Amino acid sequence: EQITTERALPLPPGWLTGVPDLSPSDALLRFFKCPVPPNRPDLIEWVRSTENVEYIYQQIDVVNSLLLEAPDCPKDVNPDDLLIIGTYTLESSFYRLLNGWGNTPKRSTADLIFVSPYLKLLIQALRNLPSRHFYKGFGVRVLDATTPFLNQAYQNYKTQFAVGKPVNFHSVSSFSRDENLLTAFLEGTTKPLIVLQCEEIEGYSLEEISMVKRMFD
């Protein structure tokens, strides 16, 4: 994630409408040639993973076997939407590269050609979810401040996170509803962290769909 003085500026309104409509598998295969976002050496290994087409197919197979073919798979959610949301919630390259490019300073729509079809499908999938997935309430987000951009914000936190100053994420941001998560993170690491606690976030609850629980149960 990135919160710096050199900000990623908003893209033109409606820019996603001009992004090609691809199938979930074709959108994921776009990551095959996705370059490393500028000044993000922490993402080099994740780009190397997507340089292997088999890696991409393996991630699709994981979601198919653990989610779409599972007995508790939500029957009222479109399978294509499940595949897109499922691959995003994997601990894999997809969400890292998508958000890495989204938060890159001075990026243009042309810079996002490898990730924008996937982003378009992800936004559509979230908006298609049944109403029971809508969420409004407490949320906590813990960010690793050792990444190059966030470390700048961490070192200058009194200015970056001054009371009343907006904090913008040009990415798909994930929060947890579990207040114990903060304690677990703080007790489990010595590296610098940025913690965001929000009393009334609005978004989508993905507990039924998220691959995190399915991968580690």
Accessible surface in RSA format (square Angstrom, percent):
REM  Atomic radii and reference values for relative SASA: ProtOr
REM  Chains: A
REM  Algorithm: Lee & Richards
REM  Probe-radius: 1.40
REM  Slices: 20
REM RES _ NUM      All-atoms   Total-Side   Main-Chain    Non-polar    All polar
REM                ABS   REL    ABS   REL    ABS   REL    ABS   REL    ABS   REL
RES GLU A   1    32.72  18.8  17.90  13.5  14.82  35.3   7.95  15.4  24.77  20.2
RES GLN A   2     8.48   4.7   2.49   1.8   5.99  14.3   1.75   3.7   6.73   5.1
RES ILE A   3    15.87   9.0  12.03   9.0   3.84   9.3  15.87  11.4   0.00   0.0
RES THR A   4     6.99   5.0   1.58   1.6   5.41  12.9   1.51   2.0   5.49   8.3
RES THR A   5   112.22  79.8  81.41  82.5  30.81  73.4  63.88  85.8  48.35  73.1
RES GLU A   6    87.32  50.1  80.88  61.2   6.44  15.3  37.83  73.2  49.48  40.4
RES ARG A   7   143.56  60.3 132.58  67.6  10.98  26.1  42.00  57.4 101.57  61.6
RES ALA A   8     5.23   4.8   1.29   2.0   3.95   9.0   1.29   1.8   3.95  10.5
RES LEU A   9   100.84  56.2 100.32  71.8   0.52   1.3 100.32  70.5   0.52   1.4
RES PRO A  10   106.77  77.8  84.45  77.0  22.31  81.1  86.73  71.6  20.04 124.6
RES LEU A  11    33.89  18.9  16.17  11.6  17.72  44.6  16.76  11.8  17.13  46.1
RES PRO A  12    80.32  58.5  73.38  66.9   6.94  25.2  79.34  65.5   0.98   6.1
RES PRO A  13   139.69 101.8 108.76  99.1  30.93 112.4 119.32  98.5  20.37 126.6
RES GLY A  14    48.97  60.4   0.00   N/A  48.97  60.4  32.36  88.8  16.61  37.2
RES TRP A  15    53.35  21.4  35.40  17.1  17.95  42.1  30.03  16.0  23.32  37.8
RES LEU A  16    32.57  18.1  32.16  23.0   0.41   1.0  32.26  22.7   0.31   0.8
RES THR A  17   114.66  81.6  90.05  91.3  24.62  58.7  73.71  99.0  40.96  61.9
RES GLY A  18    68.97  85.1   0.00   N/A  68.97  85.1  39.37 108.1  29.60  66.3
RES VAL A  19    13.97   9.2   9.25   8.4   4.72  11.4  10.67   9.3   3.30   8.9
RES PRO A  20    70.27  51.2  57.20  52.1  13.07  47.5  69.37  57.3   0.90   5.6
RES ASP A  21   114.24  80.0  84.03  83.6  30.22  71.4  36.09  84.9  78.15  77.9
RES LEU A  22    46.88  26.1  34.28  24.5  12.60  31.7  39.29  27.6   7.58  20.4
RES SER A  23    50.95  43.1  38.55  51.5  12.40  28.6  42.70  90.9   8.25  11.6
RES PRO A  24    13.60   9.9  13.60  12.4   0.00   0.0  13.60  11.2   0.00   0.0
RES SER A  25    42.35  35.8  41.55  55.5   0.80   1.8  20.99  44.7  21.36  29.9
RES ASP A  26    71.67  50.2  67.25  66.9   4.42  10.5  10.46  24.6  61.21  61.0
RES ALA A  27     0.05   0.0   0.00   0.0   0.05   0.1   0.00   0.0   0.05   0.1
RES LEU A  28     0.00   0.0   0.00   0.0   0.00   0.0   0.00   0.0   0.00   0.0
RES LEU A  29    46.38  25.8  40.21  28.8   6.18  15.5  40.23  28.3   6.15  16.6
RES ARG A  30    79.09  33.2  72.94  37.2   6.15  14.6  25.17  34.4  53.92  32.7
RES PHE A  31     0.00   0.0   0.00   0.0   0.00   0.0   0.00   0.0   0.00   0.0
RES PHE A  32    71.98  36.0  67.90  42.1   4.08  10.6  67.90  41.2   4.08  11.7
RES LYS A  33   148.97  72.7 130.24  79.9  18.73  44.6  80.88  72.8  68.09  72.5
RES CYS A  34     3.79   2.9   0.11   0.1   3.68   8.7   0.02   0.1   3.77   4.1
RES PRO A  35    59.70  43.5  51.33  46.8   8.37  30.4  59.70  49.3   0.00   0.0
RES VAL A  36    51.94  34.2  36.83  33.3  15.11  36.4  36.83  32.0  15.11  41.0
RES PRO A  37     1.46   1.1   0.00   0.0   1.46   5.3   0.00   0.0   1.46   9.1
RES PRO A  38    65.50  47.7  54.87  50.0  10.64  38.7  65.49  54.1   0.01   0.1
RES ASN A  39   109.24  75.3  90.14  87.1  19.09  46.0  20.94  50.4  88.30  85.3
RES ARG A  40    13.91   5.8  12.16   6.2   1.76   4.2   0.81   1.1  13.11   7.9
RES PRO A  41    83.44  60.8  68.73  62.7  14.71  53.5  71.16  58.8  12.28  76.3
RES ASP A  42    55.43  38.8  28.76  28.6  26.67  63.1  37.10  87.3  18.33  18.3
RES LEU A  43     6.51   3.6   6.51   4.7   0.00   0.0   6.51   4.6   0.00   0.0
RES ILE A  44    64.36  36.6  64.30  47.9   0.06   0.2  64.30  46.3   0.06   0.2
RES GLU A  45   107.56  61.8 103.73  78.5   3.83   9.1  59.31 114.7  48.24  39.4
RES TRP A  46    72.38  29.0  72.29  35.0   0.10   0.2  55.80  29.8  16.58  26.9
RES VAL A  47     6.65   4.4   6.65   6.0   0.00   0.0   6.65   5.8   0.00   0.0
RES ARG A  48   136.76  57.4 126.30  64.4  10.46  24.9  39.50  54.0  97.26  58.9
RES SER A  49    32.54  27.5  22.51  30.0  10.03  23.1  10.50  22.4  22.04  30.9
RES THR A  50     0.16   0.1   0.16   0.2   0.00   0.0   0.00   0.0   0.16   0.2
RES GLU A  51   101.30  58.2  84.89  64.2  16.41  39.1  29.82  57.7  71.48  58.4
RES ASN A  52    79.87  55.1  74.53  72.0   5.34  12.9  23.75  57.2  56.12  54.2
RES VAL A  53    49.17  32.4  46.29  41.9   2.89   7.0  46.29  40.2   2.89   7.8
RES GLU A  54   102.82  59.0 102.66  77.7   0.16   0.4  41.42  80.1  61.39  50.1
RES TYR A  55    34.88  16.3  34.44  19.6   0.44   1.1  33.28  25.0   1.60   2.0
RES ILE A  56     0.00   0.0   0.00   0.0   0.00   0.0   0.00   0.0   0.00   0.0
RES TYR A  57    94.62  44.2  94.51  53.8   0.11   0.3  63.89  48.0  30.73  37.9
RES GLN A  58    96.65  54.0  94.89  69.3   1.76   4.2  30.81  65.6  65.84  49.9
RES GLN A  59    25.93  14.5  25.93  18.9   0.00   0.0   0.00   0.0  25.93  19.7
RES ILE A  60    15.36   8.7  15.36  11.4   0.00   0.0  15.36  11.1   0.00   0.0
RES ASP A  61    86.20  60.4  83.06  82.7   3.14   7.4  26.52  62.4  59.68  59.5
RES VAL A  62    41.37  27.2  39.57  35.8   1.80   4.3  41.32  35.9   0.06   0.2
RES VAL A  63     0.00   0.0   0.00   0.0   0.00   0.0   0.00   0.0   0.00   0.0
RES ASN A  64    43.48  30.0  43.48  42.0   0.00   0.0  10.08  24.3  33.40  32.3
RES SER A  65    59.93  50.6  45.85  61.2  14.08  32.4  36.46  77.6  23.47  32.9
RES LEU A  66    69.07  38.5  64.11  45.9   4.96  12.5  65.86  46.3   3.21   8.6
RES LEU A  67     0.00   0.0   0.00   0.0   0.00   0.0   0.00   0.0   0.00   0.0
RES LEU A  68    46.12  25.7  27.91  20.0  18.21  45.8  28.00  19.7  18.12  48.8
RES GLU A  69   130.76  75.1  97.48  73.8  33.28  79.2  43.53  84.2  87.24  71.2
RES ALA A  70    14.86  13.7   9.43  14.5   5.43  12.3  12.38  17.4   2.48   6.6
RES PRO A  71   137.25 100.0 104.78  95.5  32.47 118.0 117.14  96.7  20.11 125.0
RES ASP A  72    97.77  68.5  75.57  75.2  22.20  52.5  49.17 115.7  48.60  48.5
RES CYS A  73    10.56   8.0   7.34   8.2   3.22   7.6   0.00   0.0  10.56  11.4
RES PRO A  74    10.32   7.5   0.20   0.2  10.12  36.8   8.57   7.1   1.74  10.8
RES LYS A  75   168.43  82.2 132.26  81.2  36.16  86.1 104.52  94.1  63.91  68.1
RES ASP A  76    84.45  59.2  54.51  54.3  29.94  70.8  48.68 114.6  35.77  35.7
RES VAL A  77     9.98   6.6   2.42   2.2   7.56  18.2   5.58   4.8   4.40  11.9
RES ASN A  78    81.86  56.5  69.14  66.8  12.72  30.6  19.81  47.7  62.05  60.0
RES PRO A  79    78.57  57.3  78.00  71.1   0.57   2.1  78.23  64.6   0.34   2.1
RES ASP A  80    77.81  54.5  77.07  76.7   0.73   1.7  12.96  30.5  64.85  64.7
RES ASP A  81    16.84  11.8  16.84  16.8   0.00   0.0   0.05   0.1  16.80  16.7
RES LEU A  82     2.68   1.5   2.68   1.9   0.00   0.0   2.68   1.9   0.00   0.0
RES LEU A  83    18.00  10.0  18.00  12.9   0.00   0.0  18.00  12.6   0.00   0.0
RES ILE A  84     2.39   1.4   2.39   1.8   0.00   0.0   2.39   1.7   0.00   0.0
RES ILE A  85     0.43   0.2   0.43   0.3   0.00   0.0   0.43   0.3   0.00   0.0
RES GLY A  86     0.00   0.0   0.00   N/A   0.00   0.0   0.00   0.0   0.00   0.0
RES THR A  87     0.00   0.0   0.00   0.0   0.00   0.0   0.00   0.0   0.00   0.0
RES TYR A  88    14.59   6.8  13.24   7.5   1.35   3.5  11.83   8.9   2.76   3.4
RES THR A  89    20.47  14.6  11.57  11.7   8.90  21.2  18.35  24.6   2.12   3.2
RES LEU A  90     4.20   2.3   3.15   2.3   1.05   2.6   3.84   2.7   0.36   1.0
RES GLU A  91    98.31  56.4  75.77  57.3  22.54  53.7  35.07  67.8  63.25  51.6
RES SER A  92     1.73   1.5   1.30   1.7   0.43   1.0   1.73   3.7   0.00   0.0
RES SER A  93     0.00   0.0   0.00   0.0   0.00   0.0   0.00   0.0   0.00   0.0
RES PHE A  94     0.00   0.0   0.00   0.0   0.00   0.0   0.00   0.0   0.00   0.0
RES TYR A  95    56.56  26.4  56.56  32.2   0.00   0.0  40.18  30.2  16.38  20.2
RES ARG A  96    50.61  21.3  43.95  22.4   6.66  15.9  12.58  17.2  38.03  23.0
RES LEU A  97     0.00   0.0   0.00   0.0   0.00   0.0   0.00   0.0   0.00   0.0
RES LEU A  98     6.59   3.7   5.06   3.6   1.54   3.9   5.06   3.6   1.54   4.1
RES ASN A  99    10.09   7.0   9.59   9.3   0.50   1.2   6.55  15.8   3.55   3.4
RES GLY A 100     2.92   3.6   0.00   N/A   2.92   3.6   1.41   3.9   1.51   3.4
RES TRP A 101    20.57   8.3  20.57  10.0   0.00   0.0  20.09  10.7   0.48   0.8
RES GLY A 102    12.11  14.9   0.00   N/A  12.11  14.9  12.05  33.1   0.05   0.1
RES ASN A 103     2.00   1.4   1.63   1.6   0.37   0.9   0.81   2.0   1.18   1.1
RES THR A 104     4.65   3.3   4.31   4.4   0.34   0.8   4.46   6.0   0.19   0.3
RES PRO A 105    18.13  13.2   9.39   8.6   8.74  31.8   9.39   7.7   8.74  54.3
RES LYS A 106   167.70  81.8 136.26  83.6  31.44  74.9  95.17  85.7  72.52  77.3
RES ARG A 107    19.68   8.3   7.82   4.0  11.86  28.2   2.30   3.1  17.38  10.5
RES SER A 108    49.51  41.8  46.37  61.9   3.14   7.2  42.33  90.1   7.18  10.1
RES THR A 109    54.49  38.8  48.54  49.2   5.94  14.2  18.76  25.2  35.73  54.0
RES ALA A 110    68.66  63.1  57.09  88.1  11.57  26.3  62.08  87.4   6.58  17.4
RES ASP A 111    58.21  40.8  47.28  47.1  10.93  25.8   8.18  19.3  50.02  49.9
RES LEU A 112     5.93   3.3   5.66   4.1   0.26   0.7   5.93   4.2   0.00   0.0
RES ILE A 113    86.68  49.3  85.58  63.8   1.10   2.6  86.66  62.4   0.02   0.0
RES PHE A 114    49.95  25.0  49.84  30.9   0.12   0.3  49.84  30.2   0.12   0.3
RES VAL A 115     2.74   1.8   2.74   2.5   0.00   0.0   2.74   2.4   0.00   0.0
RES SER A 116     5.19   4.4   5.03   6.7   0.17   0.4   0.29   0.6   4.90   6.9
RES PRO A 117     1.58   1.2   0.23   0.2   1.35   4.9   0.35   0.3   1.23   7.6
RES TYR A 118     0.07   0.0   0.00   0.0   0.07   0.2   0.00   0.0   0.07   0.1
RES LEU A 119    27.63  15.4  27.63  19.8   0.00   0.0  27.63  19.4   0.00   0.0
RES LYS A 120    22.47  11.0  22.09  13.6   0.38   0.9  16.32  14.7   6.16   6.6
RES LEU A 121    29.67  16.5  28.36  20.3   1.31   3.3  28.36  19.9   1.31   3.5
RES LEU A 122     1.17   0.7   1.17   0.8   0.00   0.0   1.17   0.8   0.00   0.0
RES ILE A 123    45.38  25.8  44.60  33.2   0.79   1.9  45.38  32.7   0.00   0.0
RES GLN A 124    75.65  42.3  73.40  53.6   2.26   5.4  32.37  68.9  43.29  32.8
RES ALA A 125     0.11   0.1   0.04   0.1   0.07   0.2   0.04   0.1   0.07   0.2
RES LEU A 126    24.00  13.4  24.00  17.2   0.00   0.0  24.00  16.9   0.00   0.0
RES ARG A 127   173.83  73.0 151.18  77.1  22.65  53.9  43.91  60.0 129.92  78.7
RES ASN A 128    97.73  67.4  68.38  66.1  29.35  70.7  18.42  44.3  79.31  76.7
RES LEU A 129     6.83   3.8   0.27   0.2   6.56  16.5   0.80   0.6   6.03  16.2
RES PRO A 130    32.77  23.9  20.66  18.8  12.11  44.0  32.77  27.1   0.00   0.0
RES SER A 131    84.21  71.2  70.28  93.8  13.93  32.1  35.19  74.9  49.02  68.7
RES ARG A 132   120.54  50.6  85.08  43.4  35.46  84.4  73.08  99.9  47.46  28.8
RES HIS A 133     3.66   2.0   3.13   2.2   0.53   1.4   0.55   0.6   3.11   3.6
RES PHE A 134   113.91  57.0  93.85  58.1  20.06  52.2  94.08  57.0  19.83  56.7
RES TYR A 135    46.41  21.7  38.03  21.6   8.38  21.8  33.56  25.2  12.85  15.8
RES LYS A 136   128.10  62.5  99.29  60.9  28.81  68.6  51.32  46.2  76.78  81.8
RES GLY A 137    15.78  19.5   0.00   N/A  15.78  19.5  15.78  43.3   0.00   0.0
RES PHE A 138    39.99  20.0  35.10  21.7   4.89  12.7  35.10  21.3   4.89  14.0
RES GLY A 139     0.00   0.0   0.00   N/A   0.00   0.0   0.00   0.0   0.00   0.0
RES VAL A 140     1.10   0.7   0.42   0.4   0.68   1.6   0.42   0.4   0.68   1.8
RES ARG A 141    19.61   8.2  17.13   8.7   2.48   5.9   4.56   6.2  15.05   9.1
RES VAL A 142    26.08  17.2   1.40   1.3  24.68  59.5   1.40   1.2  24.68  66.9
RES LEU A 143    11.00   6.1   9.12   6.5   1.88   4.7  11.00   7.7   0.00   0.0
RES ASP A 144    48.78  34.2  41.22  41.0   7.56  17.9  23.19  54.6  25.59  25.5
RES ALA A 145     0.00   0.0   0.00   0.0   0.00   0.0   0.00   0.0   0.00   0.0
RES THR A 146    71.00  50.5  46.56  47.2  24.45  58.3  36.27  48.7  34.74  52.5
RES THR A 147    21.99  15.6  20.10  20.4   1.89   4.5  21.99  29.5   0.00   0.0
RES PRO A 148    46.59  34.0  33.37  30.4  13.22  48.0  42.77  35.3   3.82  23.7
RES PHE A 149    12.95   6.5  12.85   8.0   0.10   0.3  12.85   7.8   0.10   0.3
RES LEU A 150     2.55   1.4   2.55   1.8   0.00   0.0   2.55   1.8   0.00   0.0
RES ASN A 151    48.82  33.7  48.82  47.2   0.00   0.0   8.84  21.3  39.97  38.6
RES GLN A 152    93.83  52.5  85.42  62.4   8.41  20.0  39.26  83.6  54.57  41.4
RES ALA A 153     0.00   0.0   0.00   0.0   0.00   0.0   0.00   0.0   0.00   0.0
RES TYR A 154    79.05  36.9  76.83  43.7   2.22   5.8  37.90  28.5  41.15  50.7
RES GLN A 155   126.12  70.5  94.23  68.9  31.90  75.9  36.13  76.9  89.99  68.3
RES ASN A 156    62.33  43.0  58.75  56.8   3.58   8.6  19.39  46.7  42.94  41.5
RES TYR A 157   121.82  56.9 120.96  68.8   0.86   2.2  89.93  67.6  31.89  39.3
RES LYS A 158   159.05  77.6 141.63  86.9  17.42  41.5  90.07  81.1  68.99  73.5
RES THR A 159    73.15  52.0  68.19  69.1   4.96  11.8  44.59  59.9  28.56  43.2
RES GLN A 160    10.10   5.6   8.84   6.5   1.26   3.0   0.00   0.0  10.10   7.7
RES PHE A 161    51.57  25.8  29.86  18.5  21.71  56.5  31.34  19.0  20.23  57.9
RES ALA A 162    43.15  39.7  33.66  51.9   9.49  21.6  40.12  56.5   3.03   8.0
RES VAL A 163   160.35 105.5 127.56 115.5  32.79  79.0 133.95 116.4  26.41  71.6
RES GLY A 164    79.96  98.6   0.00   N/A  79.96  98.6  42.73 117.3  37.23  83.4
RES LYS A 165    94.13  45.9  77.24  47.4  16.89  40.2  59.63  53.7  34.50  36.7
RES PRO A 166   101.61  74.1  81.59  74.4  20.02  72.8  93.27  77.0   8.34  51.8
RES VAL A 167    49.88  32.8  23.17  21.0  26.71  64.4  24.44  21.2  25.44  69.0
RES ASN A 168    77.22  53.2  65.14  63.0  12.07  29.1  15.98  38.5  61.24  59.2
RES PHE A 169    43.66  21.8  18.92  11.7  24.74  64.4  18.95  11.5  24.71  70.7
RES HIS A 170    48.90  26.7  37.41  26.0  11.49  29.4  28.36  29.2  20.54  23.9
RES SER A 171    31.08  26.3   0.00   0.0  31.08  71.6  10.07  21.4  21.01  29.4
RES VAL A 172    31.24  20.6  26.04  23.6   5.20  12.5  30.06  26.1   1.18   3.2
RES SER A 173    42.29  35.7  15.08  20.1  27.21  62.7  13.26  28.2  29.03  40.7
RES SER A 174    66.60  56.3  55.58  74.2  11.01  25.4  44.26  94.3  22.33  31.3
RES PHE A 175    66.16  33.1  29.40  18.2  36.76  95.7  32.70  19.8  33.46  95.8
RES SER A 176    31.75  26.8  24.98  33.3   6.78  15.6  20.35  43.3  11.40  16.0
RES ARG A 177   106.96  44.9  87.01  44.4  19.96  47.5  35.63  48.7  71.33  43.2
RES ASP A 178    73.87  51.7  66.11  65.8   7.76  18.4  29.67  69.8  44.20  44.1
RES GLU A 179   119.30  68.5 107.75  81.5  11.55  27.5  28.10  54.3  91.20  74.5
RES ASN A 180   110.22  76.0 107.50 103.9   2.71   6.5  23.31  56.1  86.91  84.0
RES LEU A 181    51.05  28.4  48.13  34.4   2.92   7.3  51.03  35.8   0.02   0.0
RES LEU A 182    31.42  17.5  31.42  22.5   0.00   0.0  31.42  22.1   0.00   0.0
RES THR A 183    70.76  50.3  68.49  69.4   2.27   5.4  41.12  55.2  29.63  44.8
RES ALA A 184    61.35  56.4  45.82  70.7  15.52  35.3  53.15  74.8   8.20  21.7
RES PHE A 185    81.64  40.8  76.76  47.5   4.88  12.7  81.50  49.4   0.14   0.4
RES LEU A 186    99.29  55.3  79.49  56.9  19.80  49.8  80.87  56.8  18.43  49.6
RES GLU A 187   141.84  81.4 103.47  78.3  38.38  91.4  46.06  89.1  95.78  78.2
RES GLY A 188    66.00  81.4   0.00   N/A  66.00  81.4  32.98  90.5  33.02  74.0
RES THR A 189    42.16  30.0  20.52  20.8  21.65  51.6  21.82  29.3  20.34  30.8
RES THR A 190   148.63 105.7 112.19 113.7  36.44  86.8  86.06 115.6  62.57  94.6
RES LYS A 191    98.02  47.8  85.81  52.6  12.21  29.1  49.11  44.2  48.90  52.1
RES PRO A 192    39.06  28.5  32.85  29.9   6.21  22.6  38.94  32.1   0.12   0.8
RES LEU A 193    26.44  14.7   9.43   6.7  17.00  42.7   9.43   6.6  17.00  45.8
RES ILE A 194    12.45   7.1   9.43   7.0   3.02   7.3  12.45   9.0   0.00   0.0
RES VAL A 195    49.73  32.7  23.06  20.9  26.67  64.3  23.06  20.0  26.67  72.3
RES LEU A 196    27.17  15.1  24.71  17.7   2.45   6.2  27.17  19.1   0.00   0.0
RES GLN A 197   107.02  59.8  74.99  54.8  32.03  76.3  14.07  30.0  92.95  70.5
RES CYS A 198    40.98  31.0  36.22  40.4   4.76  11.2  12.14  30.8  28.84  31.1
RES GLU A 199   130.35  74.8 117.63  89.0  12.72  30.3  64.14 124.1  66.21  54.1
RES GLU A 200   122.45  70.3  96.99  73.4  25.46  60.6  32.10  62.1  90.35  73.8
RES ILE A 201    36.97  21.0  31.65  23.6   5.32  12.8  36.97  26.6   0.00   0.0
RES GLU A 202   131.64  75.6  98.20  74.3  33.44  79.6  30.37  58.7 101.26  82.7
RES GLY A 203    30.42  37.5   0.00   N/A  30.42  37.5  24.04  66.0   6.37  14.3
RES TYR A 204    80.53  37.6  55.00  31.3  25.53  66.4  31.08  23.4  49.45  61.0
RES SER A 205    22.40  18.9  14.55  19.4   7.84  18.1  14.73  31.4   7.67  10.7
RES LEU A 206    39.55  22.0  33.52  24.0   6.03  15.2  33.99  23.9   5.55  14.9
RES GLU A 207   118.09  67.8  99.78  75.5  18.31  43.6  49.97  96.7  68.12  55.6
RES GLU A 208    71.18  40.9  61.49  46.5   9.68  23.1  44.83  86.7  26.35  21.5
RES ILE A 209     0.00   0.0   0.00   0.0   0.00   0.0   0.00   0.0   0.00   0.0
RES SER A 210    21.16  17.9  20.52  27.4   0.64   1.5  14.32  30.5   6.84   9.6
RES MET A 211     0.03   0.0   0.03   0.0   0.00   0.0   0.03   0.0   0.00   0.0
RES VAL A 212    70.65  46.5  68.93  62.4   1.72   4.2  70.62  61.4   0.03   0.1
RES LYS A 213   134.13  65.4 126.50  77.6   7.63  18.2  97.09  87.4  37.04  39.5
RES ARG A 214    43.61  18.3  28.88  14.7  14.73  35.1  19.53  26.7  24.08  14.6
RES MET A 215    86.85  45.0  60.29  39.9  26.55  63.2  60.28  51.3  26.57  35.2
RES PHE A 216   148.70  74.4 115.94  71.8  32.76  85.3 120.63  73.1  28.07  80.3
RES ASP A 217   129.23  90.5  63.41  63.1  65.82 155.6  58.34 137.3  70.89  70.7
END  Absolute sums over single chains surface
CHAIN  1 A    11786.4       9412.8       2373.6       6753.8       5032.6
END  Absolute sums over all chains
TOTAL         11786.4       9412.8       2373.6       6753.8       5032.6
